[in-house]
């Protein structure tokens, strides 16, 4: 049961990573426009910098977003796990 509990916690972390309307919006946004900064995500979702940053952080912890540097900018893109989640969400529509 301990092993299952660990697996359930891991799944919970992944699900919490997209269980919010802003985070779902970020999934769809980065799918269409990979490589955005926090500022760009915030602007496109019509939200504040801190809100966008917090959601991107939670999605990174869940393994849905990866970050990479391009010059002075930190850019965000979806991970393979996020693409699976996005496919799952599209099937639910």
PyMOL Python script that loads the backbone (N, CA, C, O; Angstrom):
from pymol import cmd

cmd.read_pdbstr("""\
ATOM      1  N   UNK A   1       0.821  -1.205   0.000  1.00  0.00           N
ATOM      2  CA  UNK A   1       0.000   0.000   0.000  1.00  0.00           C
ATOM      3  C   UNK A   1       0.859   1.261   0.000  1.00  0.00           C
ATOM      4  O   UNK A   1       0.479   2.275  -0.586  1.00  0.00           O
ATOM      5  N   UNK A   2       2.044   1.198   0.672  1.00  0.00           N
ATOM      6  CA  UNK A   2       2.910   2.379   0.698  1.00  0.00           C
ATOM      7  C   UNK A   2       3.351   2.769  -0.706  1.00  0.00           C
ATOM      8  O   UNK A   2       3.392   3.951  -1.049  1.00  0.00           O
ATOM      9  N   UNK A   3       3.683   1.760  -1.520  1.00  0.00           N
ATOM     10  CA  UNK A   3       4.096   2.055  -2.889  1.00  0.00           C
ATOM     11  C   UNK A   3       2.945   2.701  -3.657  1.00  0.00           C
ATOM     12  O   UNK A   3       3.151   3.659  -4.402  1.00  0.00           O
ATOM     13  N   UNK A   4       1.737   2.176  -3.474  1.00  0.00           N
ATOM     14  CA  UNK A   4       0.564   2.763  -4.132  1.00  0.00           C
ATOM     15  C   UNK A   4       0.328   4.184  -3.653  1.00  0.00           C
ATOM     16  O   UNK A   4      -0.010   5.060  -4.449  1.00  0.00           O
ATOM     17  N   UNK A   5       0.503   4.421  -2.367  1.00  0.00           N
ATOM     18  CA  UNK A   5       0.297   5.771  -1.828  1.00  0.00           C
ATOM     19  C   UNK A   5       1.258   6.751  -2.485  1.00  0.00           C
ATOM     20  O   UNK A   5       0.875   7.878  -2.801  1.00  0.00           O
ATOM     21  N   UNK A   6       2.490   6.338  -2.691  1.00  0.00           N
ATOM     22  CA  UNK A   6       3.463   7.194  -3.365  1.00  0.00           C
ATOM     23  C   UNK A   6       3.064   7.481  -4.802  1.00  0.00           C
ATOM     24  O   UNK A   6       3.205   8.606  -5.281  1.00  0.00           O
ATOM     25  N   UNK A   7       2.565   6.462  -5.487  1.00  0.00           N
ATOM     26  CA  UNK A   7       2.099   6.646  -6.863  1.00  0.00           C
ATOM     27  C   UNK A   7       0.883   7.565  -6.909  1.00  0.00           C
ATOM     28  O   UNK A   7       0.767   8.406  -7.801  1.00  0.00           O
ATOM     29  N   UNK A   8      -0.016   7.402  -5.952  1.00  0.00           N
ATOM     30  CA  UNK A   8      -1.208   8.262  -5.907  1.00  0.00           C
ATOM     31  C   UNK A   8      -0.818   9.715  -5.654  1.00  0.00           C
ATOM     32  O   UNK A   8      -1.411  10.626  -6.231  1.00  0.00           O
ATOM     33  N   UNK A   9       0.173   9.935  -4.797  1.00  0.00           N
ATOM     34  CA  UNK A   9       0.645  11.305  -4.535  1.00  0.00           C
ATOM     35  C   UNK A   9       1.269  11.916  -5.786  1.00  0.00           C
ATOM     36  O   UNK A   9       1.072  13.097  -6.074  1.00  0.00           O
ATOM     37  N   UNK A  10       2.018  11.109  -6.521  1.00  0.00           N
ATOM     38  CA  UNK A  10       2.627  11.581  -7.762  1.00  0.00           C
ATOM     39  C   UNK A  10       1.538  11.958  -8.770  1.00  0.00           C
ATOM     40  O   UNK A  10       1.624  12.998  -9.424  1.00  0.00           O
ATOM     41  N   UNK A  11       0.527  11.116  -8.892  1.00  0.00           N
ATOM     42  CA  UNK A  11      -0.591  11.428  -9.792  1.00  0.00           C
ATOM     43  C   UNK A  11      -1.348  12.666  -9.328  1.00  0.00           C
ATOM     44  O   UNK A  11      -1.767  13.486 -10.145  1.00  0.00           O
ATOM     45  N   UNK A  12      -1.521  12.798  -8.029  1.00  0.00           N
ATOM     46  CA  UNK A  12      -2.195  13.978  -7.487  1.00  0.00           C
ATOM     47  C   UNK A  12      -1.441  15.251  -7.860  1.00  0.00           C
ATOM     48  O   UNK A  12      -2.053  16.250  -8.236  1.00  0.00           O
ATOM     49  N   UNK A  13      -0.113  15.216  -7.757  1.00  0.00           N
ATOM     50  CA  UNK A  13       0.701  16.381  -8.106  1.00  0.00           C
ATOM     51  C   UNK A  13       0.524  16.741  -9.582  1.00  0.00           C
ATOM     52  O   UNK A  13       0.426  17.918  -9.930  1.00  0.00           O
ATOM     53  N   UNK A  14       0.486  15.733 -10.441  1.00  0.00           N
ATOM     54  CA  UNK A  14       0.292  15.983 -11.871  1.00  0.00           C
ATOM     55  C   UNK A  14      -1.088  16.579 -12.122  1.00  0.00           C
ATOM     56  O   UNK A  14      -1.214  17.564 -12.849  1.00  0.00           O
ATOM     57  N   UNK A  15      -2.116  15.995 -11.530  1.00  0.00           N
ATOM     58  CA  UNK A  15      -3.487  16.479 -11.739  1.00  0.00           C
ATOM     59  C   UNK A  15      -3.648  17.891 -11.203  1.00  0.00           C
ATOM     60  O   UNK A  15      -4.285  18.725 -11.846  1.00  0.00           O
ATOM     61  N   UNK A  16      -3.084  18.171 -10.042  1.00  0.00           N
ATOM     62  CA  UNK A  16      -3.155  19.531  -9.499  1.00  0.00           C
ATOM     63  C   UNK A  16      -2.432  20.522 -10.403  1.00  0.00           C
ATOM     64  O   UNK A  16      -2.732  21.716 -10.394  1.00  0.00           O
ATOM     65  N   UNK A  17      -1.483  20.023 -11.177  1.00  0.00           N
ATOM     66  CA  UNK A  17      -0.736  20.883 -12.084  1.00  0.00           C
ATOM     67  C   UNK A  17      -1.570  21.474 -13.199  1.00  0.00           C
ATOM     68  O   UNK A  17      -1.181  22.482 -13.789  1.00  0.00           O
ATOM     69  N   UNK A  18      -2.717  20.866 -13.503  1.00  0.00           N
ATOM     70  CA  UNK A  18      -3.578  21.428 -14.543  1.00  0.00           C
ATOM     71  C   UNK A  18      -5.012  21.643 -14.081  1.00  0.00           C
ATOM     72  O   UNK A  18      -5.876  21.973 -14.893  1.00  0.00           O
ATOM     73  N   UNK A  19      -5.279  21.463 -12.805  1.00  0.00           N
ATOM     74  CA  UNK A  19      -6.642  21.574 -12.273  1.00  0.00           C
ATOM     75  C   UNK A  19      -6.994  23.014 -11.906  1.00  0.00           C
ATOM     76  O   UNK A  19      -7.318  23.311 -10.756  1.00  0.00           O
ATOM     77  N   UNK A  20      -6.926  23.897 -12.889  1.00  0.00           N
ATOM     78  CA  UNK A  20      -7.247  25.309 -12.690  1.00  0.00           C
ATOM     79  C   UNK A  20      -7.462  25.912 -14.071  1.00  0.00           C
ATOM     80  O   UNK A  20      -6.762  25.553 -15.018  1.00  0.00           O
ATOM     81  N   UNK A  21      -8.415  26.818 -14.197  1.00  0.00           N
ATOM     82  CA  UNK A  21      -8.715  27.350 -15.531  1.00  0.00           C
ATOM     83  C   UNK A  21      -7.545  28.133 -16.122  1.00  0.00           C
ATOM     84  O   UNK A  21      -7.356  28.115 -17.339  1.00  0.00           O
ATOM     85  N   UNK A  22      -6.763  28.814 -15.302  1.00  0.00           N
ATOM     86  CA  UNK A  22      -5.583  29.508 -15.827  1.00  0.00           C
ATOM     87  C   UNK A  22      -4.552  28.500 -16.331  1.00  0.00           C
ATOM     88  O   UNK A  22      -3.947  28.699 -17.384  1.00  0.00           O
ATOM     89  N   UNK A  23      -4.357  27.430 -15.588  1.00  0.00           N
ATOM     90  CA  UNK A  23      -3.368  26.427 -15.988  1.00  0.00           C
ATOM     91  C   UNK A  23      -3.792  25.710 -17.260  1.00  0.00           C
ATOM     92  O   UNK A  23      -2.960  25.395 -18.111  1.00  0.00           O
ATOM     93  N   UNK A  24      -5.088  25.455 -17.386  1.00  0.00           N
ATOM     94  CA  UNK A  24      -5.571  24.881 -18.642  1.00  0.00           C
ATOM     95  C   UNK A  24      -5.338  25.855 -19.790  1.00  0.00           C
ATOM     96  O   UNK A  24      -4.953  25.454 -20.889  1.00  0.00           O
ATOM     97  N   UNK A  25      -5.572  27.127 -19.530  1.00  0.00           N
ATOM     98  CA  UNK A  25      -5.307  28.149 -20.543  1.00  0.00           C
ATOM     99  C   UNK A  25      -3.844  28.183 -20.938  1.00  0.00           C
ATOM    100  O   UNK A  25      -3.517  28.358 -22.111  1.00  0.00           O
ATOM    101  N   UNK A  26      -2.961  28.016 -19.959  1.00  0.00           N
ATOM    102  CA  UNK A  26      -1.524  27.997 -20.239  1.00  0.00           C
ATOM    103  C   UNK A  26      -1.165  26.785 -21.094  1.00  0.00           C
ATOM    104  O   UNK A  26      -0.346  26.892 -22.007  1.00  0.00           O
ATOM    105  N   UNK A  27      -1.773  25.631 -20.804  1.00  0.00           N
ATOM    106  CA  UNK A  27      -1.526  24.441 -21.623  1.00  0.00           C
ATOM    107  C   UNK A  27      -1.846  24.714 -23.086  1.00  0.00           C
ATOM    108  O   UNK A  27      -1.031  24.461 -23.973  1.00  0.00           O
ATOM    109  N   UNK A  28      -3.042  25.234 -23.321  1.00  0.00           N
ATOM    110  CA  UNK A  28      -3.466  25.505 -24.698  1.00  0.00           C
ATOM    111  C   UNK A  28      -2.608  26.605 -25.324  1.00  0.00           C
ATOM    112  O   UNK A  28      -2.252  26.521 -26.499  1.00  0.00           O
ATOM    113  N   UNK A  29      -2.280  27.623 -24.550  1.00  0.00           N
ATOM    114  CA  UNK A  29      -1.474  28.734 -25.054  1.00  0.00           C
ATOM    115  C   UNK A  29      -0.088  28.265 -25.486  1.00  0.00           C
ATOM    116  O   UNK A  29       0.350  28.553 -26.600  1.00  0.00           O
ATOM    117  N   UNK A  30       0.599  27.542 -24.601  1.00  0.00           N
ATOM    118  CA  UNK A  30       1.958  27.097 -24.917  1.00  0.00           C
ATOM    119  C   UNK A  30       1.979  26.012 -25.991  1.00  0.00           C
ATOM    120  O   UNK A  30       2.994  25.814 -26.659  1.00  0.00           O
ATOM    121  N   UNK A  31       0.874  25.319 -26.154  1.00  0.00           N
ATOM    122  CA  UNK A  31       0.799  24.350 -27.248  1.00  0.00           C
ATOM    123  C   UNK A  31       0.828  25.082 -28.587  1.00  0.00           C
ATOM    124  O   UNK A  31       1.485  24.640 -29.530  1.00  0.00           O
ATOM    125  N   UNK A  32       0.120  26.186 -28.663  1.00  0.00           N
ATOM    126  CA  UNK A  32       0.085  26.974 -29.890  1.00  0.00           C
ATOM    127  C   UNK A  32       1.249  27.928 -30.050  1.00  0.00           C
ATOM    128  O   UNK A  32       1.643  28.259 -31.168  1.00  0.00           O
ATOM    129  N   UNK A  33       1.804  28.372 -28.919  1.00  0.00           N
ATOM    130  CA  UNK A  33       2.900  29.351 -28.938  1.00  0.00           C
ATOM    131  C   UNK A  33       3.992  28.942 -27.947  1.00  0.00           C
ATOM    132  O   UNK A  33       4.112  29.550 -26.884  1.00  0.00           O
ATOM    133  N   UNK A  34       4.777  27.938 -28.271  1.00  0.00           N
ATOM    134  CA  UNK A  34       5.834  27.536 -27.331  1.00  0.00           C
ATOM    135  C   UNK A  34       6.906  28.611 -27.214  1.00  0.00           C
ATOM    136  O   UNK A  34       7.144  29.379 -28.147  1.00  0.00           O
ATOM    137  N   UNK A  35       7.541  28.650 -26.062  1.00  0.00           N
ATOM    138  CA  UNK A  35       8.660  29.566 -25.863  1.00  0.00           C
ATOM    139  C   UNK A  35       8.253  30.957 -25.443  1.00  0.00           C
ATOM    140  O   UNK A  35       8.805  31.941 -25.937  1.00  0.00           O
ATOM    141  N   UNK A  36       7.287  31.057 -24.531  1.00  0.00           N
ATOM    142  CA  UNK A  36       6.842  32.361 -24.041  1.00  0.00           C
ATOM    143  C   UNK A  36       7.454  32.663 -22.677  1.00  0.00           C
ATOM    144  O   UNK A  36       7.743  31.756 -21.897  1.00  0.00           O
ATOM    145  N   UNK A  37       7.647  33.947 -22.403  1.00  0.00           N
ATOM    146  CA  UNK A  37       8.098  34.402 -21.089  1.00  0.00           C
ATOM    147  C   UNK A  37       6.889  34.508 -20.160  1.00  0.00           C
ATOM    148  O   UNK A  37       5.744  34.409 -20.601  1.00  0.00           O
ATOM    149  N   UNK A  38       7.156  34.709 -18.885  1.00  0.00           N
ATOM    150  CA  UNK A  38       6.068  34.923 -17.921  1.00  0.00           C
ATOM    151  C   UNK A  38       5.247  36.141 -18.338  1.00  0.00           C
ATOM    152  O   UNK A  38       4.017  36.110 -18.296  1.00  0.00           O
ATOM    153  N   UNK A  39       5.926  37.207 -18.739  1.00  0.00           N
ATOM    154  CA  UNK A  39       5.231  38.436 -19.141  1.00  0.00           C
ATOM    155  C   UNK A  39       4.293  38.181 -20.313  1.00  0.00           C
ATOM    156  O   UNK A  39       3.165  38.675 -20.331  1.00  0.00           O
ATOM    157  N   UNK A  40       4.755  37.415 -21.286  1.00  0.00           N
ATOM    158  CA  UNK A  40       3.930  37.118 -22.454  1.00  0.00           C
ATOM    159  C   UNK A  40       2.728  36.257 -22.085  1.00  0.00           C
ATOM    160  O   UNK A  40       1.624  36.485 -22.581  1.00  0.00           O
ATOM    161  N   UNK A  41       2.935  35.276 -21.223  1.00  0.00           N
ATOM    162  CA  UNK A  41       1.826  34.437 -20.768  1.00  0.00           C
ATOM    163  C   UNK A  41       0.799  35.293 -20.037  1.00  0.00           C
ATOM    164  O   UNK A  41      -0.400  35.185 -20.294  1.00  0.00           O
ATOM    165  N   UNK A  42       1.266  36.140 -19.131  1.00  0.00           N
ATOM    166  CA  UNK A  42       0.364  37.004 -18.364  1.00  0.00           C
ATOM    167  C   UNK A  42      -0.453  37.900 -19.292  1.00  0.00           C
ATOM    168  O   UNK A  42      -1.662  38.048 -19.111  1.00  0.00           O
ATOM    169  N   UNK A  43       0.196  38.487 -20.270  1.00  0.00           N
ATOM    170  CA  UNK A  43      -0.496  39.393 -21.191  1.00  0.00           C
ATOM    171  C   UNK A  43      -1.552  38.653 -22.011  1.00  0.00           C
ATOM    172  O   UNK A  43      -2.673  39.138 -22.163  1.00  0.00           O
ATOM    173  N   UNK A  44      -1.201  37.495 -22.532  1.00  0.00           N
ATOM    174  CA  UNK A  44      -2.137  36.750 -23.375  1.00  0.00           C
ATOM    175  C   UNK A  44      -3.320  36.202 -22.585  1.00  0.00           C
ATOM    176  O   UNK A  44      -4.413  36.041 -23.128  1.00  0.00           O
ATOM    177  N   UNK A  45      -3.100  35.917 -21.301  1.00  0.00           N
ATOM    178  CA  UNK A  45      -4.196  35.417 -20.461  1.00  0.00           C
ATOM    179  C   UNK A  45      -4.901  36.532 -19.703  1.00  0.00           C
ATOM    180  O   UNK A  45      -5.820  36.284 -18.923  1.00  0.00           O
ATOM    181  N   UNK A  46      -4.459  37.764 -19.940  1.00  0.00           N
ATOM    182  CA  UNK A  46      -5.067  38.934 -19.292  1.00  0.00           C
ATOM    183  C   UNK A  46      -5.070  38.793 -17.771  1.00  0.00           C
ATOM    184  O   UNK A  46      -6.098  38.966 -17.116  1.00  0.00           O
ATOM    185  N   UNK A  47      -3.903  38.477 -17.232  1.00  0.00           N
ATOM    186  CA  UNK A  47      -3.749  38.339 -15.784  1.00  0.00           C
ATOM    187  C   UNK A  47      -2.438  39.008 -15.376  1.00  0.00           C
ATOM    188  O   UNK A  47      -1.665  39.452 -16.226  1.00  0.00           O
ATOM    189  N   UNK A  48      -2.202  39.073 -14.092  1.00  0.00           N
ATOM    190  CA  UNK A  48      -0.994  39.705 -13.583  1.00  0.00           C
ATOM    191  C   UNK A  48       0.231  38.817 -13.693  1.00  0.00           C
ATOM    192  O   UNK A  48       0.131  37.598 -13.826  1.00  0.00           O
ATOM    193  N   UNK A  49       1.380  39.455 -13.634  1.00  0.00           N
ATOM    194  CA  UNK A  49       2.659  38.756 -13.714  1.00  0.00           C
ATOM    195  C   UNK A  49       2.781  37.712 -12.604  1.00  0.00           C
ATOM    196  O   UNK A  49       3.136  36.564 -12.868  1.00  0.00           O
ATOM    197  N   UNK A  50       2.489  38.106 -11.371  1.00  0.00           N
ATOM    198  CA  UNK A  50       2.652  37.194 -10.228  1.00  0.00           C
ATOM    199  C   UNK A  50       1.729  35.988 -10.347  1.00  0.00           C
ATOM    200  O   UNK A  50       2.126  34.870 -10.018  1.00  0.00           O
ATOM    201  N   UNK A  51       0.500  36.203 -10.814  1.00  0.00           N
ATOM    202  CA  UNK A  51      -0.444  35.103 -10.989  1.00  0.00           C
ATOM    203  C   UNK A  51       0.075  34.127 -12.046  1.00  0.00           C
ATOM    204  O   UNK A  51       0.087  32.916 -11.824  1.00  0.00           O
ATOM    205  N   UNK A  52       0.499  34.650 -13.181  1.00  0.00           N
ATOM    206  CA  UNK A  52       1.029  33.789 -14.239  1.00  0.00           C
ATOM    207  C   UNK A  52       2.276  33.049 -13.758  1.00  0.00           C
ATOM    208  O   UNK A  52       2.432  31.857 -14.022  1.00  0.00           O
ATOM    209  N   UNK A  53       3.153  33.746 -13.061  1.00  0.00           N
ATOM    210  CA  UNK A  53       4.378  33.144 -12.555  1.00  0.00           C
ATOM    211  C   UNK A  53       4.079  32.004 -11.587  1.00  0.00           C
ATOM    212  O   UNK A  53       4.720  30.955 -11.647  1.00  0.00           O
ATOM    213  N   UNK A  54       3.117  32.203 -10.701  1.00  0.00           N
ATOM    214  CA  UNK A  54       2.750  31.176  -9.731  1.00  0.00           C
ATOM    215  C   UNK A  54       2.189  29.937 -10.428  1.00  0.00           C
ATOM    216  O   UNK A  54       2.537  28.812 -10.069  1.00  0.00           O
ATOM    217  N   UNK A  55       1.328  30.140 -11.414  1.00  0.00           N
ATOM    218  CA  UNK A  55       0.760  28.999 -12.137  1.00  0.00           C
ATOM    219  C   UNK A  55       1.839  28.259 -12.927  1.00  0.00           C
ATOM    220  O   UNK A  55       1.848  27.029 -12.953  1.00  0.00           O
ATOM    221  N   UNK A  56       2.736  28.984 -13.564  1.00  0.00           N
ATOM    222  CA  UNK A  56       3.829  28.339 -14.296  1.00  0.00           C
ATOM    223  C   UNK A  56       4.728  27.553 -13.345  1.00  0.00           C
ATOM    224  O   UNK A  56       5.199  26.469 -13.690  1.00  0.00           O
ATOM    225  N   UNK A  57       4.965  28.086 -12.165  1.00  0.00           N
ATOM    226  CA  UNK A  57       5.780  27.382 -11.160  1.00  0.00           C
ATOM    227  C   UNK A  57       5.120  26.064 -10.765  1.00  0.00           C
ATOM    228  O   UNK A  57       5.781  25.027 -10.710  1.00  0.00           O
ATOM    229  N   UNK A  58       3.822  26.105 -10.491  1.00  0.00           N
ATOM    230  CA  UNK A  58       3.101  24.885 -10.100  1.00  0.00           C
ATOM    231  C   UNK A  58       3.097  23.864 -11.230  1.00  0.00           C
ATOM    232  O   UNK A  58       3.197  22.660 -10.990  1.00  0.00           O
ATOM    233  N   UNK A  59       2.981  24.346 -12.456  1.00  0.00           N
ATOM    234  CA  UNK A  59       2.995  23.440 -13.604  1.00  0.00           C
ATOM    235  C   UNK A  59       4.385  22.847 -13.820  1.00  0.00           C
ATOM    236  O   UNK A  59       4.509  21.708 -14.272  1.00  0.00           O
ATOM    237  N   UNK A  60       5.416  23.600 -13.504  1.00  0.00           N
ATOM    238  CA  UNK A  60       6.785  23.091 -13.598  1.00  0.00           C
ATOM    239  C   UNK A  60       7.003  21.996 -12.565  1.00  0.00           C
ATOM    240  O   UNK A  60       7.589  20.958 -12.873  1.00  0.00           O
ATOM    241  N   UNK A  61       6.534  22.221 -11.342  1.00  0.00           N
ATOM    242  CA  UNK A  61       6.645  21.212 -10.281  1.00  0.00           C
ATOM    243  C   UNK A  61       5.929  19.929 -10.687  1.00  0.00           C
ATOM    244  O   UNK A  61       6.396  18.833 -10.377  1.00  0.00           O
ATOM    245  N   UNK A  62       4.793  20.061 -11.382  1.00  0.00           N
ATOM    246  CA  UNK A  62       4.014  18.899 -11.820  1.00  0.00           C
ATOM    247  C   UNK A  62       4.624  18.219 -13.046  1.00  0.00           C
ATOM    248  O   UNK A  62       4.138  17.177 -13.486  1.00  0.00           O
ATOM    249  N   UNK A  63       5.681  18.805 -13.591  1.00  0.00           N
ATOM    250  CA  UNK A  63       6.325  18.209 -14.756  1.00  0.00           C
ATOM    251  C   UNK A  63       5.617  18.494 -16.066  1.00  0.00           C
ATOM    252  O   UNK A  63       5.788  17.760 -17.040  1.00  0.00           O
ATOM    253  N   UNK A  64       4.817  19.563 -16.096  1.00  0.00           N
ATOM    254  CA  UNK A  64       4.064  19.908 -17.302  1.00  0.00           C
ATOM    255  C   UNK A  64       4.749  20.980 -18.136  1.00  0.00           C
ATOM    256  O   UNK A  64       4.485  21.098 -19.333  1.00  0.00           O
ATOM    257  N   UNK A  65       5.621  21.755 -17.517  1.00  0.00           N
ATOM    258  CA  UNK A  65       6.305  22.866 -18.173  1.00  0.00           C
ATOM    259  C   UNK A  65       7.807  22.689 -17.968  1.00  0.00           C
ATOM    260  O   UNK A  65       8.257  22.298 -16.891  1.00  0.00           O
ATOM    261  N   UNK A  66       8.564  22.978 -19.000  1.00  0.00           N
ATOM    262  CA  UNK A  66      10.018  23.066 -18.838  1.00  0.00           C
ATOM    263  C   UNK A  66      10.435  24.487 -19.177  1.00  0.00           C
ATOM    264  O   UNK A  66       9.810  25.161 -19.996  1.00  0.00           O
ATOM    265  N   UNK A  67      11.499  24.922 -18.534  1.00  0.00           N
ATOM    266  CA  UNK A  67      12.011  26.278 -18.728  1.00  0.00           C
ATOM    267  C   UNK A  67      13.380  26.189 -19.382  1.00  0.00           C
ATOM    268  O   UNK A  67      14.145  25.256 -19.139  1.00  0.00           O
ATOM    269  N   UNK A  68      13.669  27.172 -20.212  1.00  0.00           N
ATOM    270  CA  UNK A  68      15.000  27.253 -20.800  1.00  0.00           C
ATOM    271  C   UNK A  68      15.352  28.715 -21.023  1.00  0.00           C
ATOM    272  O   UNK A  68      14.480  29.566 -21.193  1.00  0.00           O
ATOM    273  N   UNK A  69      16.638  28.980 -21.019  1.00  0.00           N
ATOM    274  CA  UNK A  69      17.129  30.355 -21.175  1.00  0.00           C
ATOM    275  C   UNK A  69      17.429  30.649 -22.631  1.00  0.00           C
ATOM    276  O   UNK A  69      17.970  29.822 -23.365  1.00  0.00           O
ATOM    277  N   UNK A  70      17.059  31.857 -23.020  1.00  0.00           N
ATOM    278  CA  UNK A  70      17.426  32.374 -24.335  1.00  0.00           C
ATOM    279  C   UNK A  70      17.881  33.809 -24.106  1.00  0.00           C
ATOM    280  O   UNK A  70      17.067  34.725 -23.993  1.00  0.00           O
ATOM    281  N   UNK A  71      19.184  33.984 -24.041  1.00  0.00           N
ATOM    282  CA  UNK A  71      19.715  35.288 -23.664  1.00  0.00           C
ATOM    283  C   UNK A  71      19.324  35.584 -22.228  1.00  0.00           C
ATOM    284  O   UNK A  71      19.555  34.767 -21.337  1.00  0.00           O
ATOM    285  N   UNK A  72      18.734  36.746 -21.999  1.00  0.00           N
ATOM    286  CA  UNK A  72      18.309  37.146 -20.657  1.00  0.00           C
ATOM    287  C   UNK A  72      16.905  36.649 -20.322  1.00  0.00           C
ATOM    288  O   UNK A  72      16.435  36.841 -19.201  1.00  0.00           O
ATOM    289  N   UNK A  73      16.234  36.015 -21.277  1.00  0.00           N
ATOM    290  CA  UNK A  73      14.847  35.586 -21.078  1.00  0.00           C
ATOM    291  C   UNK A  73      14.755  34.132 -20.638  1.00  0.00           C
ATOM    292  O   UNK A  73      15.545  33.289 -21.063  1.00  0.00           O
ATOM    293  N   UNK A  74      13.777  33.850 -19.780  1.00  0.00           N
ATOM    294  CA  UNK A  74      13.431  32.478 -19.413  1.00  0.00           C
ATOM    295  C   UNK A  74      12.147  32.153 -20.161  1.00  0.00           C
ATOM    296  O   UNK A  74      11.117  32.798 -19.967  1.00  0.00           O
ATOM    297  N   UNK A  75      12.226  31.142 -21.017  1.00  0.00           N
ATOM    298  CA  UNK A  75      11.089  30.758 -21.845  1.00  0.00           C
ATOM    299  C   UNK A  75      10.492  29.452 -21.343  1.00  0.00           C
ATOM    300  O   UNK A  75      11.172  28.645 -20.710  1.00  0.00           O
ATOM    301  N   UNK A  76       9.221  29.258 -21.632  1.00  0.00           N
ATOM    302  CA  UNK A  76       8.480  28.097 -21.144  1.00  0.00           C
ATOM    303  C   UNK A  76       7.917  27.307 -22.314  1.00  0.00           C
ATOM    304  O   UNK A  76       7.469  27.871 -23.313  1.00  0.00           O
ATOM    305  N   UNK A  77       7.950  25.988 -22.164  1.00  0.00           N
ATOM    306  CA  UNK A  77       7.356  25.121 -23.183  1.00  0.00           C
ATOM    307  C   UNK A  77       6.759  23.898 -22.491  1.00  0.00           C
ATOM    308  O   UNK A  77       7.078  23.591 -21.342  1.00  0.00           O
ATOM    309  N   UNK A  78       5.896  23.222 -23.213  1.00  0.00           N
ATOM    310  CA  UNK A  78       5.246  22.037 -22.677  1.00  0.00           C
ATOM    311  C   UNK A  78       6.194  20.844 -22.713  1.00  0.00           C
ATOM    312  O   UNK A  78       7.039  20.729 -23.600  1.00  0.00           O
ATOM    313  N   UNK A  79       6.037  19.974 -21.744  1.00  0.00           N
ATOM    314  CA  UNK A  79       6.780  18.721 -21.707  1.00  0.00           C
ATOM    315  C   UNK A  79       5.950  17.643 -22.409  1.00  0.00           C
ATOM    316  O   UNK A  79       4.771  17.861 -22.689  1.00  0.00           O
ATOM    317  N   UNK A  80       6.546  16.493 -22.693  1.00  0.00           N
ATOM    318  CA  UNK A  80       5.757  15.390 -23.255  1.00  0.00           C
ATOM    319  C   UNK A  80       4.569  15.009 -22.357  1.00  0.00           C
ATOM    320  O   UNK A  80       3.506  14.641 -22.858  1.00  0.00           O
ATOM    321  N   UNK A  81       4.750  15.095 -21.055  1.00  0.00           N
ATOM    322  CA  UNK A  81       3.644  14.806 -20.134  1.00  0.00           C
ATOM    323  C   UNK A  81       2.491  15.780 -20.363  1.00  0.00           C
ATOM    324  O   UNK A  81       1.327  15.377 -20.356  1.00  0.00           O
ATOM    325  N   UNK A  82       2.806  17.050 -20.566  1.00  0.00           N
ATOM    326  CA  UNK A  82       1.769  18.061 -20.799  1.00  0.00           C
ATOM    327  C   UNK A  82       1.010  17.769 -22.084  1.00  0.00           C
ATOM    328  O   UNK A  82      -0.196  18.002 -22.156  1.00  0.00           O
ATOM    329  N   UNK A  83       1.696  17.266 -23.090  1.00  0.00           N
ATOM    330  CA  UNK A  83       1.021  16.928 -24.344  1.00  0.00           C
ATOM    331  C   UNK A  83       0.034  15.786 -24.140  1.00  0.00           C
ATOM    332  O   UNK A  83      -1.034  15.772 -24.752  1.00  0.00           O
ATOM    333  N   UNK A  84       0.381  14.832 -23.287  1.00  0.00           N
ATOM    334  CA  UNK A  84      -0.559  13.757 -22.943  1.00  0.00           C
ATOM    335  C   UNK A  84      -1.776  14.312 -22.215  1.00  0.00           C
ATOM    336  O   UNK A  84      -2.910  13.936 -22.509  1.00  0.00           O
ATOM    337  N   UNK A  85      -1.532  15.210 -21.263  1.00  0.00           N
ATOM    338  CA  UNK A  85      -2.624  15.836 -20.507  1.00  0.00           C
ATOM    339  C   UNK A  85      -3.512  16.638 -21.445  1.00  0.00           C
ATOM    340  O   UNK A  85      -4.737  16.587 -21.331  1.00  0.00           O
ATOM    341  N   UNK A  86      -2.919  17.371 -22.360  1.00  0.00           N
ATOM    342  CA  UNK A  86      -3.675  18.174 -23.314  1.00  0.00           C
ATOM    343  C   UNK A  86      -4.556  17.279 -24.186  1.00  0.00           C
ATOM    344  O   UNK A  86      -5.717  17.606 -24.431  1.00  0.00           O
ATOM    345  N   UNK A  87      -4.021  16.169 -24.649  1.00  0.00           N
ATOM    346  CA  UNK A  87      -4.818  15.210 -25.422  1.00  0.00           C
ATOM    347  C   UNK A  87      -5.978  14.669 -24.615  1.00  0.00           C
ATOM    348  O   UNK A  87      -7.087  14.526 -25.129  1.00  0.00           O
ATOM    349  N   UNK A  88      -5.727  14.365 -23.345  1.00  0.00           N
ATOM    350  CA  UNK A  88      -6.779  13.891 -22.449  1.00  0.00           C
ATOM    351  C   UNK A  88      -7.872  14.946 -22.295  1.00  0.00           C
ATOM    352  O   UNK A  88      -9.059  14.629 -22.369  1.00  0.00           O
ATOM    353  N   UNK A  89      -7.473  16.193 -22.084  1.00  0.00           N
ATOM    354  CA  UNK A  89      -8.442  17.283 -21.906  1.00  0.00           C
ATOM    355  C   UNK A  89      -9.276  17.495 -23.165  1.00  0.00           C
ATOM    356  O   UNK A  89     -10.476  17.755 -23.081  1.00  0.00           O
ATOM    357  N   UNK A  90      -8.648  17.386 -24.320  1.00  0.00           N
ATOM    358  CA  UNK A  90      -9.381  17.561 -25.582  1.00  0.00           C
ATOM    359  C   UNK A  90     -10.429  16.473 -25.763  1.00  0.00           C
ATOM    360  O   UNK A  90     -11.498  16.729 -26.316  1.00  0.00           O
ATOM    361  N   UNK A  91     -10.134  15.264 -25.302  1.00  0.00           N
ATOM    362  CA  UNK A  91     -11.108  14.171 -25.391  1.00  0.00           C
ATOM    363  C   UNK A  91     -12.295  14.398 -24.468  1.00  0.00           C
ATOM    364  O   UNK A  91     -13.397  13.926 -24.746  1.00  0.00           O
ATOM    365  N   UNK A  92     -12.079  15.115 -23.376  1.00  0.00           N
ATOM    366  CA  UNK A  92     -13.158  15.379 -22.424  1.00  0.00           C
ATOM    367  C   UNK A  92     -14.120  16.454 -22.901  1.00  0.00           C
ATOM    368  O   UNK A  92     -15.256  16.522 -22.433  1.00  0.00           O
ATOM    369  N   UNK A  93     -13.677  17.295 -23.827  1.00  0.00           N
ATOM    370  CA  UNK A  93     -14.492  18.422 -24.289  1.00  0.00           C
ATOM    371  C   UNK A  93     -15.812  17.986 -24.846  1.00  0.00           C
ATOM    372  O   UNK A  93     -16.608  18.822 -25.274  1.00  0.00           O
TER     373      UNK A  93
END
""", "prot")
cmd.dss("prot")
cmd.show_as("cartoon", "prot")
cmd.util.cbc("prot")
cmd.orient("prot")
